């Protein structure tokens, strides 16, 4: 414990030192770091902490791995505190919004309250500011936090900038759609509620699940996404228009729910050969959206190779929409044996297939049955093989029953036999 406290204090001191005034030399005024420079120092510190964390997770000693997690969480808390202080003491500086976005993207949904404090400062100081659209897009995944929704609604209503209102309109539609999706999923998987409620307050979270009108939520989300596409469609975000982005979100909301037929996918594989999702109807499909640029995606490759091997020569196939920008990146992974399944190469996260399906996170996965119906979205790692085995078993049982029925039927008589005994 003492070493962790020392580490956290060292982190705070080292970050703080990066913007402390230099000692006075004669009549020369000491340089004072700007808020932008201070924010960059915080980001650099967090990047180093992340590298140390990732390296620590590779250790064979479980105590070292636990230590890496604890050290990283200490860094998240320390850096988030510093960024919040920056935003609170320099609200008029352009770096303030960036500092709050940093907090939300770093601290995420918990276990601390840093993200909620960041959202509160965004609401208090920046709802009408130019450039606040990025913050709107950062908070949408805080789907159960009243403050996040209140902030985005304030930007949509009060901000004088069309670009900012467009970002808010899209973000609010996303937040409500994601909230509805998560509520449906948690209601179908009540064993996961405690996990999600752990850092949110169990009683309040259970009440939130029970009282939410999911249908009304989805209807409002669809209306906001339609508004983003029609009223702000030409506004660009991350190189794509809001019309394109909102169209993908609407597509997901309307067509990618569990129990609905999986929409067609058509595109080129690594060799430029075109193929379709429907080419594999009759088999269970594990469909993933992935890319070598994504650390968690690459971390999943060994498990996915194991699934492919386990169900080899059975009615199952793993297909992936690859989002690497260069086709050669995918080819290297296939040639090396890192990827052992067929992929559509989509040319980046803004590719046509990915834009249409609009995955919120990478990797995203769907389990599709032999009739083309979506049976599960983003199953847990331990659920994948069990679910695939169950669906594959249905196909094999059906085929076995059909074969037994054919075996039990009398063989058809030949023409000569059918004529025997006739005059």
PEWO-V44179 format. One record per residue. N is the residue number from 1. RES is the residue in one letter. OMEGA is omega in whole degrees, -180 to 180 (none if undefined). Layout:
((N RES OMEGA) (N RES OMEGA))
This chain:
((1 X -179) (2 X -179) (3 X 180) (4 X 178) (5 X 179) (6 X -179) (7 X -180) (8 X 179) (9 X 177) (10 X 179) (11 X -180) (12 X -179) (13 X -178) (14 X 178) (15 X -179) (16 X -178) (17 X -175) (18 X 178) (19 X 177) (20 X 178) (21 X 175) (22 X 178) (23 X -180) (24 X 178) (25 X -177) (26 X -179) (27 X -178) (28 X 179) (29 X -179) (30 X 178) (31 X 178) (32 X -179) (33 X 178) (34 X 175) (35 X 179) (36 X 179) (37 X 177) (38 X 179) (39 X 179) (40 X 177) (41 X 178) (42 X 180) (43 X 179) (44 X 179) (45 X -180) (46 X 178) (47 X 177) (48 X 179) (49 X 179) (50 X 178) (51 X 179) (52 X 179) (53 X -180) (54 X 177) (55 X -179) (56 X 179) (57 X 180) (58 X -178) (59 X 179) (60 X -179) (61 X -178) (62 X 178) (63 X 178) (64 X 179) (65 X 177) (66 X 177) (67 X 178) (68 X 178) (69 X -179) (70 X 180) (71 X -180) (72 X 179) (73 X 176) (74 X 178) (75 X 178) (76 X -179) (77 X -178) (78 X -179) (79 X 178) (80 X 177) (81 X -179) (82 X 180) (83 X 177) (84 X 178) (85 X 179) (86 X -177) (87 X -177) (88 X -178) (89 X -180) (90 X -174) (91 X -178) (92 X -179) (93 X -179) (94 X 180) (95 X -175) (96 X 180) (97 X 178) (98 X 179) (99 X -179) (100 X 174) (101 X 177) (102 X -179) (103 X -177) (104 X -179) (105 X -179) (106 X -178) (107 X 178) (108 X -172) (109 X 178) (110 X 12) (111 X -178) (112 X 178) (113 X -175) (114 X -178) (115 X 179) (116 X 177) (117 X 178) (118 X 179) (119 X 179) (120 X 178) (121 X 176) (122 X -180) (123 X -175) (124 X -168) (125 X -164) (126 X -176) (127 X -178) (128 X -173) (129 X 172) (130 X 177) (131 X -178) (132 X -179) (133 X 179) (134 X 179) (135 X 178) (136 X -179) (137 X -178) (138 X -173) (139 X -172) (140 X -177) (141 X 173) (142 X -165) (143 X -177) (144 X -177) (145 X -179) (146 X -177) (147 X -180) (148 X 179) (149 X -179) (150 X 180) (151 X -178) (152 X 178) (153 X 179) (154 X 178) (155 X -179) (156 X -176) (157 X -167) (158 X -174) (159 X -178) (160 X -176) (161 X -180) (162 X 179) (163 X -179) (164 X 179) (165 X 178) (166 X 178) (167 X 179) (168 X 180) (169 X 178) (170 X -177) (171 X 180) (172 X 175) (173 X 178) (174 X -178) (175 X -178) (176 X 178) (177 X 180) (178 X 178) (179 X -180) (180 X -179) (181 X -179) (182 X 179) (183 X 178) (184 X -177) (185 X -180) (186 X 177) (187 X 177) (188 X -179) (189 X -175) (190 X 178) (191 X -180) (192 X -175) (193 X -178) (194 X 179) (195 X -179) (196 X -176) (197 X -172) (198 X -176) (199 X -176) (200 X -174) (201 X -170) (202 X -177) (203 X -180) (204 X -179) (205 X 178) (206 X 178) (207 X 178) (208 X -180) (209 X -175) (210 X -174) (211 X -175) (212 X 176) (213 X -172) (214 X -179) (215 X 178) (216 X 179) (217 X -180) (218 X 179) (219 X 178) (220 X 179) (221 X 180) (222 X 179) (223 X 179) (224 X 179) (225 X 175) (226 X 178) (227 X 178) (228 X -179) (229 X -175) (230 X -175) (231 X -176) (232 X -172) (233 X -178) (234 X 178) (235 X -177) (236 X 177) (237 X -178) (238 X 175) (239 X 179) (240 X 178) (241 X 177) (242 X 176) (243 X 179) (244 X -177) (245 X -179) (246 X 177) (247 X 177) (248 X 179) (249 X 178) (250 X 179) (251 X 180) (252 X -178) (253 X -173) (254 X -169) (255 X -173) (256 X 177) (257 X 176) (258 X -180) (259 X 179) (260 X 177) (261 X 178) (262 X 178) (263 X 180) (264 X 170) (265 X 176) (266 X 179) (267 X -177) (268 X 172) (269 X -175) (270 X -179) (271 X 179) (272 X 179) (273 X -178) (274 X 175) (275 X -175) (276 X 172) (277 X -178) (278 X 175) (279 X -175) (280 X 176) (281 X -173) (282 X 176) (283 X 170) (284 X -178) (285 X 166) (286 X -177) (287 X 179) (288 X 169) (289 X -167) (290 X 178) (291 X -180) (292 X 177) (293 X -172) (294 X -179) (295 X 179) (296 X 178) (297 X -180) (298 X 178) (299 X -180) (300 X -176) (301 X 180) (302 X 178) (303 X -180) (304 X 175) (305 X 180) (306 X 178) (307 X 178) (308 X -178) (309 X -178) (310 X -176) (311 X 176) (312 X 180) (313 X 173) (314 X -175) (315 X -179) (316 X 175) (317 X 172) (318 X 177) (319 X -178) (320 X 169) (321 X -176) (322 X -174) (323 X 173) (324 X -176) (325 X -179) (326 X 178) (327 X -178) (328 X 178) (329 X 177) (330 X -178) (331 X 178) (332 X 180) (333 X 179) (334 X -179) (335 X -179) (336 X -177) (337 X 177) (338 X 175) (339 X -176) (340 X -179) (341 X -176) (342 X -178) (343 X 162) (344 X 173) (345 X -172) (346 X 174) (347 X 179) (348 X -178) (349 X 176) (350 X 180) (351 X -173) (352 X -179) (353 X -179) (354 X 178) (355 X -178) (356 X -178) (357 X 171) (358 X 176) (359 X -179) (360 X -178) (361 X 175) (362 X -3) (363 X 169) (364 X -178) (365 X 176) (366 X 170) (367 X -175) (368 X -177) (369 X -173) (370 X 176) (371 X 178) (372 X -179) (373 X 177) (374 X -178) (375 X 178) (376 X 175) (377 X 180) (378 X 176) (379 X 175) (380 X -178) (381 X -177) (382 X -179) (383 X -169) (384 X -175) (385 X 179) (386 X -179) (387 X 179) (388 X 179) (389 X -180) (390 X -177) (391 X 176) (392 X 179) (393 X 178) (394 X 180) (395 X -176) (396 X 177) (397 X 178) (398 X 180) (399 X 179) (400 X 179) (401 X 178) (402 X -180) (403 X 179) (404 X 179) (405 X 178) (406 X -180) (407 X -178) (408 X -179) (409 X 178) (410 X 180) (411 X 179) (412 X 180) (413 X 175) (414 X -178) (415 X -179) (416 X -179) (417 X -178) (418 X -180) (419 X -178) (420 X 177) (421 X 179) (422 X 180) (423 X none))
